[in-house]
Amino acid sequence: MKKVLIITPDIEGPVRNGGIGTAFTALATALASKSIEVDILYTSGDYSESSESFSEWSNLYSTFGVRLLQLYLKLEFNIDAPYFRKKSYALFNWLIQNQDYDTVIACEWQADLYYSLLSKSNGTNFENIKFIVNTHGSTLWADEGNYHLPDDQNHLELYYMEKSVVEMADEVVSPSQYLLDWMQEKGWQLPENSKVILNCAPFNGFKPQKNKVSNSGADVSGIELVFFGRLETRKGLDIFLKSINKLNENDIEKLTGITFIGKDVNLCGTNSSTLIKSSTRKINTVIKIINGLDRTSSNAYLKKENVLVVIPSLVENSPYTVYECLINDIDFISSNVGGIPELIPKETHVDILFSPNPVELHGKIHSRLNNLSCKPGLISEQDTITASWKNSVEAKSTTRFIKIDSSQQPLVSVCLVHHDRHHLLQQAIASLKTQSYKNVEVILVDDGSSALESKQYLDLIENDFLLRNWKIIKSSNNYLGAARNLAARHASGDFLLFMDDDNVAKPFEIETFVIAALNSGADILTTPSDLIFGEEFPSPFRKMTNCWLPLGPDLNIAGFNNCFGDANAMVKKSVFDIVGGFTEDYGLGHEDWEFFLKASLAGYKLQVVPESLFWYRVANTGMLLTGNKKKNNYRSLRPFLAQRVNYNYGTSLIPSYLEKIHTLEEENQRLKNVNGMGSLSNQINTISSKVDLLISQQREGWAHDRFTILSEQLDHLTSQQREGWAHDRFEVLFNKLNSTEQNNSGAFSKIIRKLKNLLK
C-alpha cells in the first residue's frame, strides 16, 4: 500500500474555512477511499479556530481513514533565524526521523518544504520520496492581489522560499493553468513535470454547526442575493456594494433580501459589517450579515431554493466558493478572474461570468434576477480528478543520487587560517584528521602569529604536515581576506573548503559537501553553524544546542542580512578565481558575506546544505565583536554598489536604517531595565504625558512627521486585519483591550481612550 504524507499549515477542523485546508482535507479523504494510507501533518503549531481539541479532530479524521498529526515547533535546540526558516527546519528534522513515505505533498504557501527540498536537491536525504508541490497561491501572489507591501524581513523571505520550493519540487500540481502561467511570467523555473489537476470535491463528512443560522420563515417566492466570501476588498465587497445600490425598484421587488456570508475584517479602521450596514441603509430590502460559519454550514445555507450567489473576487486562483456552487447546483455569478473560467463549461460563461467592476456586476445581477436558473456543473468529473491524483501519488520518484566512488572523488583543499590561537588550532587540525572523506589536502596559513607558543606549535606539526603532503605557509599579518587568498593560491584541489582556526569540522563535513556538490551542481555550498562556546572541544556525538541557520542567496535581503552562511564553506576553485577571491580590507570583517554576494550577483549557484557540518565557536572577543560595524556593513553592501544600475545607492540606506532601529531598541530595553517593573505606574504616567504633549503639538502642526510614522504603523496593523491575515488574533486583542479599559481606571485607561480617539 502506498503511503502519502500531506503537509499543510491549514486543515479543516483546527482552521475553520481556509481554501488550502478544504483542498487538502478533500485530497486526503479521496486518496484514503482509494486504499492509500494517508497522514496529514499540521504545521501551524497550537493555532486553532475550533472549540474542539486537536486530539478530538485527530480522532474524527481517523474514522475516515486519515491520520492527523501535529508538528511541534519547539526543538531540542535553539535556532537563530526568522519564523518561517525555523518552521521549515523543524519540519526537515521531523522528516529525517519519518522517511517511510512514498509521496509527500505540500503547498508553496509558507514554504514548509524549503529545507527538506534543499536536502534532496543536494543528494543528502529523501532519495526515495517523491515531493509534490500543490500550488494554491504564494505570498507574493496574494500581496499583489491585495496591493500589500511586505511587512518585515520574515515576510520578504517567504517570496524567495516559496519560489524555491516550487522550483525544487519533483512535481508541481496546480488546480489552474492560470497560476502556472503567473509563476512563469514571474520568471520561476517550473519543473518539467508540472501539470493541472483540479482540486477534489470538498469532504462532507463533518457535521454542520448547529443553531447558527435559522432559515425558518424564509420567503421562497422571491430571490435571496448572497455575497459569498471574506468580507474584504480582495473578494469584491466594494464593487458589490456599489452595484446593489444601482438596482432599480423592479429588481429590489424581486428580492427577499441581501445576505453577506463571510468573515468580518477591518477595512481602514472600520469593520466590514459596519461598512455594509452604512452602505446599504437606503436599499429597501432585508439586509443580513452572517459571520463565523464554517465551510459545511455556509454551503448548507446556500443550498436553499431561490438563492443567487455572487462571487465578485478581484483576484482568485481556483476558489472553492465557485467550485461548490457548481457541484451543488447552486445558481451563482462570478467575476472572470484567475482560474475561475477554467472551472466552468465555456458555453455558460456568458450567463455566469462578468468583469470585476460595478457596472458589469450590476448588469449581470439584473439579468439573472430575470433568468435565475443556470446550473452547468463542474467542468470535470470527480472520478477523473481523483484518478489523476491517484496516478500522481503512485508514480515513483525517479531521482537517483550520485554517490562517491573511485571515479567521483575530487580533491578538496582545506584553506585553514591561523593567528595566535594554537590551542584552538589543535582542535581544528584534529577534526580534519578524522574526516570520513580522504582525498584532502590542508593548506595552513599562519597570518603573522607573534606568540612564542604559536611558533613552537607550528614547528611541532611541520613533519606531520610533510608526511601528509599538507602545507604550512607563514606570512606577515594581512588579515583574513588576504590569508584565505594566500591559501587558495597554494591549493591544488577542485574545491576549496575555507576554515578558521577556531572552527571544528564534524567528521562527515567534507564528504557531505562533496556529495552535495556532485548532486546539486552548486558552485558554492554553505551550511548551518552548530554553535559552541568558550574553548570547548566538542565530541563527535555532541547534540546540537544552538544553531545559526542561513537561508540562501536571496538578493532581496542580502544587502542588510547575511542570508548566505559562514565562511566555512566549500567553493569551486575555478569560480573562486574568476570572482577574484576575497577582498583584502585590513581590520574589517564581512569578507565572506561580500564574496558570496559578488558570486551570486555574477550568476554563480550558491546553495545551503541544511545539515550542520561544523562547530562555530562563539567567543567573548573576536573580529566581528571588536571591529567597526558600520564599515563591515559597507563592505557587505559593496557588491550591490558595483552593479551598473541607477538606483543602487538607495539600497545603502537599508543597513543605516536597520542600525538606527537596533540602537533605538537597545536604548528602549536599557530604559526598561533601569526603571524596572516596580516603577510601572511612573512609566504609564510618563507615557500619558508624552501622548498629551504629542496631541497638543499635532494641533499646532509641530509633530506632523511623528504622527505620520505612528499612522503608518497603525495602517500596517489594520492592513493585516483588513486583508484577513490576523483577523481572529486581532479580534482577541481588541476584546482584551476593551476588557482592560473596563476594568482599569486612571492613566492606563486614559491612554487607551486617547488611542481610540486617534483612530477615529
N, C-alpha and C positions, 0 to 999 in steps of 0.2 A: 504493500500500500504506500502510495506517495505521501510524503509528509511536507506540509506547507506552513510557513510562518508569515503572518501578516503583521507588519509593524506600523503603528499609527498613533499620532498624538490626539486622535479624535475617534470616538467609537460610540455607537448608540448605547444609552444607559447612563454611564458617567457624564456624557455630553448629551444635552437634550435634543438638539436638532441640527447638527452640523452636516454639511453636504458630504464631507470626506467620511465622517462616521457612518452615514447612511450607506455610502458606496461600499465601504469595507465590511460592514455587517452583512449587507446583501451578498457580497462576494464570498465571504466566509461560509455562510449558511448554504449558498448554492453549491459550493465545492464539497461541503460536508455531505450534502444529499447525493453526491456522485461517488461516495465511498472514498473520499480523500480525507486524510487526517489533517485537521486544521487547528492551529493555535493562533491566537491573537495576542500580541504584546502591546499593551497600552503604555505610551511613553510620556504621559503628562503628569506623572507622579501622583500626588494626592488630590489633584484638581478634579472636582466633581460638581455637577449642577443637579445632582439627584439626591433625594432623601434616602434612597436605599444605599446600603454599604457596597463597597466593591465586591466583597465576598458574596453578597446576595446576587449581584449581577453575574458573577462568575458561575454561581450555581445554576442560574437561569440559562446562561449560554450553554452549559454542559448538557442540558436537556435536549438541545438541538444539535448535539454532536460537535460542539466547538469548545475548546479550552481557552478561557480568557485569563491572561496573565498580566502582571503589573511590573513595570521596570522601576526599580528603586534607584533614585538618582544619587543617593549618598553612597560613596565608595569607601573602601578601606584606606584610601589615600586622598590627600588634598590636591586639587588641580588648579593651577594658576591660569585661568582662561575665562573668556566670557561665557554666558549661559549656554548658548547653543553648541559651542565647542564641547563644553562639559557633558552635555546631554548625549551628544553623538559618541563621545568617548566612553561614557557609561554603557551605552548600547554595544559598542565594539567589545568591551570587556565581557559583557553578558554573552555575546555571540561566540567569543572564544571558548567559553565554557559550555556552549549549547550548539554544537555543529552538526547535529543529527537531522538537519532539514535538507530536503532536496531542492526546494524553492523558497526564496524569501521575497515577499512583495512589500513595498513601501511607497509612499508618495514622496514627491520632491519637497513639499511644504515642510519647513523646519529642518530639512536635511538630516534626518536621523541616521541615515546610512553613510554619511560622509567618510568617517574614519574606517568603517568596515570595507567600503569600496576602494579606498586608498590601499588598504592592506591587500585586497585581492589583486588590484592592478599592479602591485609591487611583487606579486608572486609569493607572498609570505603566509597567507591564510585563505581558507574558503575555496580551495580549488574545485571541490565537488558541489558547491552550492551555486545555483542559478539565481541571480538577483534581477528582479523585475521592478522597475520604477513605474508606478501607475500615476501619471500626471493628473493633477486636479487644479493646478494654478499656483504658481510660485508667489513669493512675497513681492517681487518686482512687478509681476503681472497685476497683482491686487493693488499695489501702490499706484501704478499707472492709471488704473481704473478709478481710483479714489482721489487722484491728484494729491497724493500724500508723499511728503518728503521723509526720508529715513530719520528716525528719532535719535539714534545713537550708533556707536560702533557695532554693537551686537546685532542691531537691525541691518546695518550695512553689510556685515559679514554674511548674512543669510543670502544676499544676492549672489555672492560668489559660491557659497556652499551648495545652494540649491541648483545652480547651473552645473556645478561639478558632479553632483550625484546623477543627474540626467546623462551627462557625457560619459561617465564611467560605468553605467549600468550595462548588464548583459543584454537587456531587452527593455524597450520603452513601450508602454501601452498607454494610449490616450483615448478618452471617450469621444474626442472630436479631432478632426483634421485641422480645424481652426487653431487649436492650441499647439500642435506640432508646427504649423506654419508660423505662428507667433514666435516660437523659440528659434526657428531657423532665421527668421528676419532679424533677431537679436544677435545672430552670429554664433548660436550654440551649435556645437558639433554633435548631432544626434548619432547614436549607434546605428549600424547598418540594419539591425533588427528592430525597427521602430514601426509601429502599426496602430490602427484604430480598432478598438473593441468597445462597444457601448457598455456602460455600467449595467450591472444586473438589476433586476426589479427589486425594489425595496422589500425588506423582510417584514412580514406582517404577523409574526408570532408573538410580539409583545402586545399586551392589552392596552387599549387607550385609557387615558386618565379619566377617572370618574367624576361626574358632577362639576366639570369645569365650565361647560357652556350648555345652556338649556336651549333646545330648539322648539320647545312646546309653543303652540300658538302661532307658529310661523304662517304667514300668508303665502300660499303656494300659487296664487293667481297672478302674482307679479314676479319680477326678476330681482334677485339679490345680486348686486355688484360687489365683488370681493377682491380687494387688493391683497395679494398673497406674496409675502416676502418680508425680510427685515425692514423695519420702518425707517429707511435711510435713503439718502440721495442716490447712492450707487444702485439701489434696487428700483429707482424710478419714482420715489414718493413725490418729489417736487412736480414732475410733469403730470403725474396722475392727479394731484390736487388742482393743478391749473386746468386740466382737461375736464374734470367733472364740474368745475364752476362754469364751463361753457355749455353744459347740457341745457336744452330748451325745456319748456314746460311739458311738451308731449313725451320727451324722454323721461323726465322725472316721474310722470304719471305711470310709466311702465315699471317703475322700481318699487320694491317693498322696502328698500333701504340700501345703504352702502356700508360695507363692513371692511375693517382693516385687520388682517391676521398676521402677526409678526412680532418680533422682539422690539421693545421700545428702546430707543437710543437717544443720545444727546445731540442736538443739532444747533451749533453756535450758541450754546448756553441755554437752549430751550429743549425740553424733551419732546420727542416726536408726537406723543399723544396730545400735548398741549398745542403744538403746531397744527395738528389735524383738526382739533376742536375749533381753533381760531379760524382756520381756512375754510371750514365747511359750515359755519354758523348761518350763512344765508341760503344754504341748499335746503329745500323744503322736502326732506325725507329723513327717515331714521338713520342716524349715524352710530355705528358700533365699533369699538376698538377692543380687540381680543389679544392680550399678551400672554405669554407663558405656556402656550400649548406645545406639547412635543409633536414630533412628526406624525405619529399614528393618529393622535387626536385631531390635528389640523386636517388631515385627509378625510377623516370621518365626517367632519363638518362640511367639507367641500362636496361630498357625495350627495347632498340634499338635492331635491328637484329645483329646477328654475334658478340655478346659480350660474352666473357668468364670472369666471375668474380672470383677473387682469394681472399680467406679469410684465411690467414695463421697464425691465432692467436696462441700465446703461452699459454694463459690462457683465458678460457671463461666459462660461465655458460650456458645460453640458448640464444644466441645472435640473435637479430632481423636482423642482416646482413644475416645470414643463413636462418632464418625464411622467410624473404621477397623474397629471391631468390626462395625458394620452392613454396610459394603460388602464385608467379607471373610468374612461368615457365621460370625462367632465368637460363641459363647454368652457373654452378659455380663449383669450387672445394674448399675444406676447410680442415683445419687441424682436426685431430680426437680427440681434447682435450675436457675436461669437459663434458658438457651436449650436445655438438653438435651431436654426433651419435644418441642421443635419438630423435632428430627431423627428422631423415632421415630413410626411409624404409631400412631394413637391406640388401635387395637384391641389392641395388645400392651403398652400402658402398664402394665396391671395385673400382667403377668408380669415386667416388667423394672425398673420404677421403684419407688423407696422414699423415704421422708422421711429426711434425713440424721441419724439417731440410732441408737445401738447396738441398741435393741430391734427397730426395724423392719428394720435391716440383718440382724440375726441371723435374723429370721423369713424374710426373702427368701432368704438363703443356704440355710436348711433346706428351703424349698420347692423351690428349683431343684436342689438335690442329688438330689431325688427325681424331678424333671422337668426334665432338663438342657436339652433341645433347644428353643430359641426363637430363630429367625433371621428377623426381619421384613424386613431390608433397609432401606436409607436411604429416607426419605420422598419423595425426588425423584430423577429420573433424571439421570445425568451429562450427557447431551446437552442436557437442558433447562437445567441450571446453566451450562454453557459457552456456550450460545446467549444466555442472559440477560446474561452478562458481555460477550460479543462485541457485543451491541446497545448496551450502556452505553459501551464504549470507542469505538465507531464513531460515536456521536452527537456532532455538532459542538458546540463551545462557542457558546452564544447571547449571550455577553457582548459588548456594544458600548460602547466608551469614549466619553465626552463629550469633544469637542475644543474647544479655544479658537477662537472665530471672532468675527465682528463683533457677534454677539448675546450672546456669553459672554466679556465682558472686564470683570469687576468692578474697581472702583478699589481699589487696595491702598495703605494709608497706612503708610509705614515710620516707626516711632517710634524715633528714634535719640537716645540719651542720651550726654552727654559731660561729663567733668570732668578738665581739665588734662592731657589726653593728645592734644594737637593733631597730633603726628606720627603717631599711630595712627589718629586720626580721618580723616586724609587718605586712608589706605588704605580705610577703611570707605566713605567717600563715593565714591572711585574705583570700588569694586566695585559700588556702586549705579548708577553712570552707565553701566555696561556690561551691565546686565541685559537678557536677551532679551525680557522682558515689559515693555511700555512704559507701561501705564496705571497709573502710580505717582506718588505724592506723598511727599515726605520732610518730616517734622517733626522738626527737630533741637532738642533741649532742652539748653542748657548749664546744668548743675546747679552754679552758683556757682563757676566756674573763677576762680582768683586769679592765675595766672601770666600775665605780660605777653605771652608768646608765644602763649598760647591766645587771649587777647583780640584780638591782632593778626590771628591766623588767621581768627577768626570775622568780623572786619571785612573781610578779604580775600575771603571767599567769599560775602559778602552779596549782591552784584549778580548773581552766577551763580544763587543760590537764587531771587532775584526773577524772573529771566528764565524759570526753570523752574516758577514758581508753587509753589516749595517754601518752607518757613517756618523761621526761626530764632527760638527763644524763649529769653530769658535769665531766669534765676531765681536766687534765693539757694540755698545748698547745703541740700537737703532729703533727699538720699539717693535710691537707685534707685527704690524703690516710688513715691515722690511724683513723681519726674522722669518716669517712664513714664506715670503717670496724667495728668500735665500734657500730655504729648504726645498722649495719646489724646483728651483734651478738645478739642484743636485739629484733630483728624483728621476728614476728610470721607469716608473710604473705607468700603466694605462690610466690608473686612477690615483688621485691624491686624497688622503684622509688627514685632515688637519686636527691637531690635538694639542692642548695646553698642558703644561707640566702638572697642574693640579687636577686634571681630569683623570678618571679611571674608566677604562674600557670594560664593558661587560664581555664575557667570554665569547659570545656569538656576534659581537658587533660587526666585525669585518665581513664575516660570512653572510650575515643578513643584508648588509649594504650591497655586497656583490650580487646576491640573488635578486635584490630589488632593482639593481642597475640592469641586469640581464633581461628581466621581465618587463620593466616599465620603459626602458629606453631613455630614462631621465639623464640629463647632463649633470645635475646636482641633486644630491639626496641629503635631507636633514632628518632629524629625529627629535622626539620629546626628550627633555632633560630630567633624569631622576636625581633629585637634589639630595646632597649630603652636606653635613655641617661640621665646621671645625676641621680637624685633621684626621677624621675617621677614615680607616681603610675598610671599605665595605666588603662583606662576604659575598661571594657569587650567589648565595641563596637569600640574601637580604631582601625583605619585602619593601616595595616602594611605599614611602610615606608622604612625599611631596613631589609634584610633577609640574614642570613648565611645559605647556602644550602649544606648539606652534600651529598655525593654520595652513600656510602655503602661500604661493605667490599672488596674493590678492592686491593688485596695484592700486585699488581704490583706498586701501588703508595703509599701504606701505610707506607713505610719506610721514605718518605720525605713529606707526606702531610696527615693531619688528615682528611681522607675521611669518617670516621665513624660517627661523630657527637659529641655533647656536653655531659658532664657527666650527664646532666638532661635527664636521660634515664631509661627505665624500664627493669629489668633483672630478670629472673627466679632465685629464691633464691638457688635452688639446683645447678644450673650452677655456680652461683657466688661462692658458697662454694667449688665446685670442682676445679674451675680455681684458687682459692686461694685469691680472692678479689683483692683489690688494693695493690700495693707495698707502703711502708711507708717511702720513702726517705724524710727526713725533708728539707723543704725550696725549694723544686723543684716542678714544675708543670708537666703536661702531664700524670698524673697518670691515667686519663680516657682513653686517647689515647693508653697507654700501656696495660690497661686492655682489651679494645676492640680488640687489636691486638692479645694478648695472647689467648683470647677466639676464635677468628676467625681461628688462626693457629691450635687450638685444634679441629677444626671441628664444632664448635657451630654456629648456624644460627643467624646472625645479619641482621636486616632489617630496612629500613628507612620508617617512616610514613610521606608521603610528606606534609601533612598539619601541619603548625607550631602550636605547642601545648603549648608553654610557651614564656614568655618575658625574654630575656637575657639582663642584664644591662651592658652597656659599660661605664666604668669609666676612669678617668684620672690616677688613681692609681689602682694597683691590682697585684696579684701574678705573672701573666704572663708578666706584664709590668716591674716589678721590679726584677724578678728572673733572673737566669743565663740561657740565651737562649741555649747556647751550651750544657750545662748539661741537660736541658729539652729535647733537641733533642736526646741526647744519651739515655735517659730514654725511649722515644717512639720508639727507634730503638732496644732496648734491647731484646724484644721477638724474633726478627729475629736472633740475635746472639746466642740465647739459642737453636736454632734448630741444630740438629746434621748433618750439611752438611759442605762440604769442601770449599764452596765459599762464606759463609755468611759475612766475613769481607770486601769483596769487596763492599758489599751493603753500608757499613758505609761511603764510600766516597761520596755517593749521597748527604746527608744533608750538608756535608762540602762544596761540590762544589756549592750547591744552596745558601749557606750562602755567599760564596765569590762573586757569581754573584749578589746577592742582595746588598752587600756592594758596588760593583762597580757601580751598577745602582744608588744607593743613592748618591755616590760621583759625578757621571755624572750629576745628577739632581741639586746637590748643585752648581757645577761649572756653570751650565746654569743660575741658579738664581743669582749667583754673577755677571756674565758677563752681563746678561740681553740682551734684543733684540737690544738695542742701539749699542752694540759692535759686531753685527753680522759680519760686514766686517772684524774686527780683528780676530774673531773666524775662518772665512773661510781662511784667510791668514795663521793663525797658523796651521790649518789642512793641508793646502797645503805644508807648510814647513815640517811637520811631514811625509807627503807622500814622499816628496823628500828624506828625511833622510832614511826612511824605504827602498825605492828603492835602494839608494846607499848602504845601509847595505846588502841588498839581493845580490847585485852584488859581494860583498866581502864575502858572506856566513855568515854574522853575525846575520841575522834575520830569519833564516830558520823556527824556531818554530812559530814565529809570522805570517809569511806568510802561514804556514800550517794551522793555525787557520782561517785566512782570506779565504784561499782556501776552507776549509771545509764549511764555512758559504756560500760562493758563490755556492759551489756544492749543498748545501741544497736548495738554491733558484732555481737554474737551474734544480734540480731534480723535484721540484714541476712543473716547466714548462714542463720538459721532459715527465713526467708521465701524463700530462694533467690536473693536479689538479688546476692550476692557469693560464691556457693559456690565457683566454680573459683578465683577470685583469693584467697579465704580459705584454700583448701587449699594453694595455692602458698606463701602467707605462713607458714602453720603448719609446712610442711615445711622452709622456710628457718630458722624459729626453732629447730626440732628439730636441724637441722644445725649451727646456730650454737652451741647448747648442747653438742653432742657434741664440737665442735672448739675450744671455748674453756674455759678454766678461770678460777678466781678470781672477781672481783667480778661480771663480766658474767653468767657462768653462774649465779651466786648469785641475781641479780635475776630471771632467767628462772624459776628454780625457785620463788622466792617468789610470782611472779605466778601460776604454775600452782597453787600451794597455795591462793591466794586464790580461784581459780576452782572449786575442788573443792566 
